[in-house]
Amino acid sequence: MNIQKIQVIVSIFTAIVTVGLSFLGFLLNKWNKKKVQMDVIKEYYKEGDSNELIQARKNILNRKHIANEIFEYENSAYPSIVCNFFNKWGLMVKYRNLPFYIFKGSSGHGVTKCYEALKSYIDKRRVDNVLYAFHFEYLYKKIKKHNNHQRKKKWYFMWLKK
């Protein structure tokens, strides 16, 4: 056998192994990303089910529904707890560490209710800190945009059902 033929065979073998290993690396990367996302989803639900956060959301949403009551949040830690929680997860959604589909159901409804209840509190805090609850607002707007798009889509396809 000629040395050139051996070099060609080794080159082809090396190329095939390189392509195979690259594909395997790609698959492992995808699998690892899904695993990490599942861990983040579990963490989101675990933190959301903590007694402190449940009490904070309940307190804020109950205060919102009491008619004509002006509730000042200055003496309460509840709004800060809720804002920090959703700000963290808004940041995770923005940088795609937490998939957005988590908020397409009841979690998204809870975010919108909490944001609307805390809007005046957030505006008051933004006097001192312009970026306060920035990612919470980002998450709220993204959910609203998704919901508006879903309504338009449903309306658009209604004629197909007839």
Accessible surface in RSA format (square Angstrom, percent):
REM  Atomic radii and reference values for relative SASA: ProtOr
REM  Chains: A
REM  Algorithm: Lee & Richards
REM  Probe-radius: 1.40
REM  Slices: 20
REM RES _ NUM      All-atoms   Total-Side   Main-Chain    Non-polar    All polar
REM                ABS   REL    ABS   REL    ABS   REL    ABS   REL    ABS   REL
RES MET A   1   177.32  91.8  92.95  61.5  84.37 200.9  90.75  77.2  86.57 114.7
RES ASN A   2    83.16  57.3  73.61  71.1   9.55  23.0  19.70  47.4  63.46  61.3
RES ILE A   3   122.82  69.9 122.26  91.1   0.57   1.4 122.26  88.0   0.57   1.5
RES GLN A   4   124.92  69.9 124.21  90.8   0.71   1.7  35.98  76.6  88.94  67.5
RES LYS A   5   125.86  61.4 122.93  75.4   2.92   7.0  68.91  62.0  56.95  60.7
RES ILE A   6    81.17  46.2  80.72  60.1   0.45   1.1  81.17  58.4   0.00   0.0
RES GLN A   7   110.06  61.5 105.59  77.2   4.46  10.6  36.40  77.5  73.66  55.9
RES VAL A   8    84.75  55.8  82.54  74.7   2.21   5.3  84.71  73.6   0.03   0.1
RES ILE A   9    92.75  52.8  91.01  67.8   1.75   4.2  91.98  66.2   0.77   2.1
RES VAL A  10    84.40  55.5  83.42  75.5   0.98   2.4  84.40  73.3   0.00   0.0
RES SER A  11    69.13  58.4  59.25  79.1   9.89  22.8  35.43  75.4  33.71  47.2
RES ILE A  12    98.14  55.8  95.31  71.0   2.83   6.8  98.11  70.6   0.03   0.1
RES PHE A  13   132.57  66.3 130.72  81.0   1.85   4.8 132.39  80.3   0.18   0.5
RES THR A  14    74.13  52.7  71.75  72.7   2.38   5.7  60.65  81.5  13.49  20.4
RES ALA A  15    54.25  49.9  46.92  72.4   7.33  16.7  53.91  75.9   0.34   0.9
RES ILE A  16   114.64  65.2 109.19  81.3   5.45  13.1 112.15  80.8   2.49   6.8
RES VAL A  17    59.85  39.4  54.17  49.0   5.68  13.7  59.58  51.8   0.28   0.7
RES THR A  18    75.00  53.3  72.08  73.1   2.92   6.9  58.93  79.2  16.07  24.3
RES VAL A  19   104.59  68.8 102.08  92.4   2.51   6.0 104.04  90.4   0.55   1.5
RES GLY A  20    38.80  47.9   0.00   N/A  38.80  47.9  33.63  92.3   5.17  11.6
RES LEU A  21   112.14  62.5 104.08  74.5   8.06  20.3 104.39  73.3   7.76  20.9
RES SER A  22    70.14  59.3  53.12  70.9  17.02  39.2  41.59  88.6  28.55  40.0
RES PHE A  23   121.80  60.9 117.04  72.5   4.76  12.4 121.39  73.6   0.41   1.2
RES LEU A  24    91.64  51.0  91.35  65.4   0.28   0.7  91.61  64.3   0.02   0.1
RES GLY A  25    36.62  45.2   0.00   N/A  36.62  45.2  31.13  85.4   5.49  12.3
RES PHE A  26   109.95  55.0 102.80  63.7   7.16  18.6 108.10  65.5   1.85   5.3
RES LEU A  27    82.06  45.7  78.30  56.0   3.77   9.5  78.54  55.2   3.52   9.5
RES LEU A  28   100.51  56.0  98.86  70.7   1.65   4.2  99.35  69.8   1.17   3.1
RES ASN A  29    99.06  68.3  93.30  90.2   5.76  13.9  18.97  45.7  80.09  77.4
RES LYS A  30   107.12  52.3 106.41  65.3   0.71   1.7  54.34  48.9  52.78  56.2
RES TRP A  31   158.50  63.6 152.73  73.9   5.78  13.6 129.41  69.0  29.10  47.2
RES ASN A  32    75.56  52.1  75.56  73.0   0.00   0.0  10.40  25.0  65.15  63.0
RES LYS A  33   110.53  53.9 105.36  64.6   5.17  12.3  60.59  54.5  49.94  53.2
RES LYS A  34   134.05  65.4 133.88  82.1   0.17   0.4  84.91  76.4  49.14  52.3
RES LYS A  35   102.16  49.8  96.13  59.0   6.04  14.4  64.38  57.9  37.78  40.2
RES VAL A  36    73.44  48.3  73.44  66.5   0.00   0.0  73.44  63.8   0.00   0.0
RES GLN A  37    27.09  15.1  27.09  19.8   0.00   0.0   5.14  10.9  21.95  16.6
RES MET A  38    94.97  49.2  94.97  62.9   0.00   0.0  78.19  66.5  16.78  22.2
RES ASP A  39    66.48  46.6  60.17  59.9   6.31  14.9  26.13  61.5  40.35  40.2
RES VAL A  40    15.37  10.1  15.07  13.6   0.29   0.7  15.37  13.4   0.00   0.0
RES ILE A  41    14.95   8.5  14.95  11.1   0.00   0.0  14.95  10.8   0.00   0.0
RES LYS A  42   131.99  64.4 124.34  76.3   7.65  18.2  79.03  71.1  52.96  56.4
RES GLU A  43    73.92  42.4  70.19  53.1   3.73   8.9  25.57  49.5  48.35  39.5
RES TYR A  44    12.66   5.9  12.66   7.2   0.00   0.0   4.39   3.3   8.27  10.2
RES TYR A  45    97.72  45.6  96.88  55.1   0.84   2.2  76.99  57.9  20.73  25.6
RES LYS A  46   165.36  80.7 150.84  92.6  14.52  34.6 102.02  91.8  63.34  67.5
RES GLU A  47    55.70  32.0  50.58  38.3   5.13  12.2  32.46  62.8  23.24  19.0
RES GLY A  48     8.09  10.0   0.00   N/A   8.09  10.0   7.98  21.9   0.12   0.3
RES ASP A  49    96.91  67.9  83.28  82.9  13.62  32.2  23.23  54.7  73.68  73.5
RES SER A  50    47.75  40.4  38.28  51.1   9.47  21.8  40.96  87.2   6.79   9.5
RES ASN A  51   129.53  89.3 119.90 115.9   9.63  23.2  34.45  82.9  95.08  91.9
RES GLU A  52   111.69  64.1 101.88  77.1   9.81  23.3  37.91  73.3  73.77  60.2
RES LEU A  53     6.62   3.7   6.32   4.5   0.30   0.8   6.32   4.4   0.30   0.8
RES ILE A  54    65.29  37.2  63.99  47.7   1.30   3.1  64.24  46.3   1.05   2.9
RES GLN A  55    80.15  44.8  80.09  58.5   0.06   0.1  23.58  50.2  56.57  42.9
RES ALA A  56     0.00   0.0   0.00   0.0   0.00   0.0   0.00   0.0   0.00   0.0
RES ARG A  57    58.36  24.5  58.36  29.7   0.00   0.0  12.82  17.5  45.54  27.6
RES LYS A  58   108.97  53.2 101.58  62.3   7.39  17.6  60.23  54.2  48.74  51.9
RES ASN A  59    33.60  23.2  27.82  26.9   5.78  13.9   6.00  14.5  27.59  26.7
RES ILE A  60     0.00   0.0   0.00   0.0   0.00   0.0   0.00   0.0   0.00   0.0
RES LEU A  61    29.88  16.6  29.85  21.4   0.02   0.1  29.88  21.0   0.00   0.0
RES ASN A  62    82.29  56.7  78.95  76.3   3.34   8.0  21.02  50.6  61.27  59.2
RES ARG A  63    79.86  33.5  74.88  38.2   4.98  11.9   4.78   6.5  75.08  45.5
RES LYS A  64    88.00  42.9  57.54  35.3  30.46  72.5  49.23  44.3  38.77  41.3
RES HIS A  65   123.32  67.4  94.08  65.4  29.24  74.8  72.09  74.3  51.23  59.6
RES ILE A  66    83.41  47.5  73.43  54.7   9.98  24.0  78.25  56.4   5.15  14.0
RES ALA A  67    85.44  78.6  58.59  90.4  26.85  61.1  67.90  95.6  17.54  46.5
RES ASN A  68   157.67 108.7 113.33 109.5  44.34 106.8  40.50  97.5 117.17 113.2
RES GLU A  69    69.45  39.9  45.60  34.5  23.85  56.8  29.15  56.4  40.30  32.9
RES ILE A  70   152.88  87.0 125.70  93.6  27.18  65.5 128.58  92.6  24.31  66.0
RES PHE A  71    51.48  25.8  34.40  21.3  17.08  44.4  35.28  21.4  16.20  46.4
RES GLU A  72    92.32  53.0  78.90  59.7  13.42  31.9  52.23 101.0  40.09  32.7
RES TYR A  73    22.90  10.7  18.17  10.3   4.73  12.3  12.01   9.0  10.89  13.4
RES GLU A  74   131.29  75.4  96.55  73.0  34.74  82.7  40.30  78.0  90.99  74.3
RES ASN A  75   156.28 107.8 117.24 113.3  39.04  94.0  38.95  93.7 117.33 113.4
RES SER A  76    31.85  26.9  14.64  19.5  17.21  39.6  19.33  41.2  12.52  17.5
RES ALA A  77    66.60  61.2  53.92  83.2  12.68  28.8  58.88  82.9   7.72  20.4
RES TYR A  78    61.50  28.7  61.50  35.0   0.00   0.0  31.17  23.4  30.33  37.4
RES PRO A  79     0.00   0.0   0.00   0.0   0.00   0.0   0.00   0.0   0.00   0.0
RES SER A  80    33.73  28.5  33.66  44.9   0.06   0.1  14.57  31.0  19.16  26.8
RES ILE A  81    42.98  24.5  37.50  27.9   5.48  13.2  41.37  29.8   1.61   4.4
RES VAL A  82     0.00   0.0   0.00   0.0   0.00   0.0   0.00   0.0   0.00   0.0
RES CYS A  83     0.98   0.7   0.84   0.9   0.14   0.3   0.98   2.5   0.00   0.0
RES ASN A  84    84.97  58.6  79.03  76.4   5.94  14.3  25.48  61.3  59.50  57.5
RES PHE A  85    16.94   8.5  10.50   6.5   6.44  16.7  16.31   9.9   0.62   1.8
RES PHE A  86     5.50   2.8   5.50   3.4   0.00   0.0   5.50   3.3   0.00   0.0
RES ASN A  87    41.98  29.0  41.93  40.5   0.05   0.1   1.26   3.0  40.73  39.4
RES LYS A  88    78.41  38.3  72.75  44.6   5.65  13.5  60.59  54.5  17.82  19.0
RES TRP A  89     0.19   0.1   0.19   0.1   0.00   0.0   0.19   0.1   0.00   0.0
RES GLY A  90     0.00   0.0   0.00   N/A   0.00   0.0   0.00   0.0   0.00   0.0
RES LEU A  91    71.24  39.7  71.10  50.9   0.14   0.4  71.10  49.9   0.14   0.4
RES MET A  92    41.36  21.4  40.96  27.1   0.40   1.0  23.59  20.1  17.77  23.5
RES VAL A  93     5.65   3.7   1.11   1.0   4.54  10.9   1.11   1.0   4.54  12.3
RES LYS A  94    71.43  34.8  54.84  33.6  16.60  39.5  31.27  28.1  40.16  42.8
RES TYR A  95   136.43  63.7 116.96  66.5  19.48  50.7  84.19  63.3  52.24  64.4
RES ARG A  96   186.30  78.2 180.51  92.0   5.79  13.8  55.95  76.5 130.35  79.0
RES ASN A  97    70.28  48.5  66.68  64.4   3.60   8.7   9.12  22.0  61.16  59.1
RES LEU A  98     1.07   0.6   0.00   0.0   1.07   2.7   0.00   0.0   1.07   2.9
RES PRO A  99    16.38  11.9   8.78   8.0   7.60  27.6  16.38  13.5   0.00   0.0
RES PHE A 100    31.94  16.0  24.71  15.3   7.23  18.8  24.71  15.0   7.23  20.7
RES TYR A 101   124.89  58.3 112.71  64.1  12.18  31.7  91.87  69.0  33.02  40.7
RES ILE A 102    16.57   9.4   8.26   6.2   8.31  20.0  10.94   7.9   5.63  15.3
RES PHE A 103     2.20   1.1   0.00   0.0   2.20   5.7   0.00   0.0   2.20   6.3
RES LYS A 104   110.52  53.9  83.18  51.0  27.34  65.1  35.14  31.6  75.38  80.3
RES GLY A 105    46.55  57.4   0.00   N/A  46.55  57.4  37.61 103.2   8.94  20.0
RES SER A 106   100.35  84.8  80.69 107.7  19.66  45.3  52.22 111.2  48.13  67.4
RES SER A 107    23.13  19.5  10.75  14.4  12.38  28.5  10.04  21.4  13.10  18.3
RES GLY A 108     0.69   0.9   0.00   N/A   0.69   0.9   0.69   1.9   0.00   0.0
RES HIS A 109   110.45  60.4 106.00  73.7   4.45  11.4  74.95  77.2  35.50  41.3
RES GLY A 110    23.52  29.0   0.00   N/A  23.52  29.0  23.39  64.2   0.13   0.3
RES VAL A 111     0.06   0.0   0.00   0.0   0.06   0.1   0.00   0.0   0.06   0.2
RES THR A 112    11.11   7.9  11.11  11.3   0.00   0.0   4.23   5.7   6.89  10.4
RES LYS A 113    64.99  31.7  64.98  39.9   0.01   0.0  20.83  18.8  44.16  47.0
RES CYS A 114     0.44   0.3   0.44   0.5   0.00   0.0   0.00   0.0   0.44   0.5
RES TYR A 115     5.43   2.5   5.43   3.1   0.00   0.0   4.58   3.4   0.85   1.0
RES GLU A 116    74.27  42.6  55.70  42.1  18.57  44.2  25.38  49.1  48.90  39.9
RES ALA A 117    13.45  12.4   0.00   0.0  13.45  30.6   2.10   3.0  11.35  30.1
RES LEU A 118     0.00   0.0   0.00   0.0   0.00   0.0   0.00   0.0   0.00   0.0
RES LYS A 119    78.72  38.4  78.72  48.3   0.00   0.0  63.52  57.2  15.19  16.2
RES SER A 120    80.10  67.7  69.95  93.3  10.16  23.4  53.41 113.7  26.69  37.4
RES TYR A 121    21.86  10.2  18.29  10.4   3.57   9.3  15.63  11.7   6.23   7.7
RES ILE A 122     0.00   0.0   0.00   0.0   0.00   0.0   0.00   0.0   0.00   0.0
RES ASP A 123    64.66  45.3  56.28  56.0   8.38  19.8  28.53  67.1  36.13  36.0
RES LYS A 124   104.94  51.2  93.06  57.1  11.88  28.3  79.21  71.3  25.74  27.4
RES ARG A 125    95.31  40.0  93.27  47.5   2.04   4.9  26.15  35.7  69.16  41.9
RES ARG A 126    46.95  19.7  39.32  20.0   7.63  18.2  22.05  30.1  24.90  15.1
RES VAL A 127   123.42  81.2  92.61  83.8  30.81  74.3 100.62  87.4  22.80  61.9
RES ASP A 128   136.22  95.4  99.66  99.2  36.56  86.4  33.67  79.2 102.55 102.3
RES ASN A 129    75.17  51.8  71.60  69.2   3.57   8.6  20.72  49.9  54.45  52.6
RES VAL A 130   117.28  77.2 108.49  98.2   8.79  21.2 108.58  94.3   8.70  23.6
RES LEU A 131   120.49  67.1 111.31  79.6   9.18  23.1 111.47  78.3   9.02  24.3
RES TYR A 132    20.46   9.6  17.56  10.0   2.90   7.6  20.46  15.4   0.00   0.0
RES ALA A 133     4.89   4.5   0.00   0.0   4.89  11.1   1.37   1.9   3.52   9.3
RES PHE A 134    83.52  41.8  82.99  51.4   0.53   1.4  82.99  50.3   0.53   1.5
RES HIS A 135    32.71  17.9  32.71  22.7   0.00   0.0  24.35  25.1   8.36   9.7
RES PHE A 136     0.00   0.0   0.00   0.0   0.00   0.0   0.00   0.0   0.00   0.0
RES GLU A 137    27.67  15.9  27.67  20.9   0.00   0.0   2.75   5.3  24.91  20.3
RES TYR A 138    63.23  29.5  58.09  33.1   5.14  13.4  47.50  35.7  15.73  19.4
RES LEU A 139     0.00   0.0   0.00   0.0   0.00   0.0   0.00   0.0   0.00   0.0
RES TYR A 140    34.48  16.1  34.48  19.6   0.00   0.0  17.02  12.8  17.47  21.5
RES LYS A 141   121.82  59.4 116.87  71.7   4.95  11.8  72.11  64.9  49.71  52.9
RES LYS A 142    70.76  34.5  65.49  40.2   5.28  12.6  32.93  29.6  37.83  40.3
RES ILE A 143     1.33   0.8   1.31   1.0   0.02   0.0   1.33   1.0   0.00   0.0
RES LYS A 144    73.56  35.9  73.52  45.1   0.03   0.1  35.53  32.0  38.03  40.5
RES LYS A 145   155.65  75.9 149.65  91.8   6.00  14.3  97.15  87.4  58.50  62.3
RES HIS A 146    37.93  20.7  32.09  22.3   5.83  14.9  19.68  20.3  18.24  21.2
RES ASN A 147    46.99  32.4  45.02  43.5   1.96   4.7   8.23  19.8  38.76  37.5
RES ASN A 148    66.98  46.2  65.64  63.4   1.34   3.2  15.86  38.2  51.11  49.4
RES HIS A 149   108.35  59.2 105.57  73.4   2.78   7.1  70.40  72.6  37.94  44.2
RES GLN A 150    58.40  32.7  58.39  42.7   0.02   0.0  12.87  27.4  45.53  34.5
RES ARG A 151   146.53  61.5 140.47  71.6   6.06  14.4  67.75  92.6  78.78  47.7
RES LYS A 152   145.63  71.0 141.29  86.7   4.34  10.3  88.96  80.1  56.67  60.4
RES LYS A 153   101.64  49.6  95.59  58.7   6.05  14.4  50.63  45.6  51.01  54.3
RES LYS A 154   138.52  67.6 130.35  80.0   8.17  19.5  81.62  73.5  56.90  60.6
RES TRP A 155   187.02  75.1 179.85  87.1   7.17  16.8 150.86  80.4  36.16  58.7
RES TYR A 156   124.86  58.3 123.19  70.1   1.67   4.3  79.76  59.9  45.10  55.6
RES PHE A 157    86.39  43.2  85.66  53.1   0.74   1.9  85.86  52.1   0.53   1.5
RES MET A 158   107.09  55.5 104.99  69.5   2.10   5.0  84.41  71.8  22.68  30.0
RES TRP A 159   160.98  64.6 148.55  71.9  12.43  29.2 145.27  77.5  15.70  25.5
RES LEU A 160   100.81  56.1  74.94  53.6  25.87  65.0  77.22  54.2  23.59  63.5
RES LYS A 161   179.32  87.5 140.69  86.3  38.63  92.0  95.05  85.6  84.27  89.8
RES LYS A 162   210.92 102.9 146.68  90.0  64.25 153.0 120.67 108.6  90.26  96.1
END  Absolute sums over single chains surface
CHAIN  1 A    11993.1      10628.2       1364.9       7456.8       4536.3
END  Absolute sums over all chains
TOTAL         11993.1      10628.2       1364.9       7456.8       4536.3
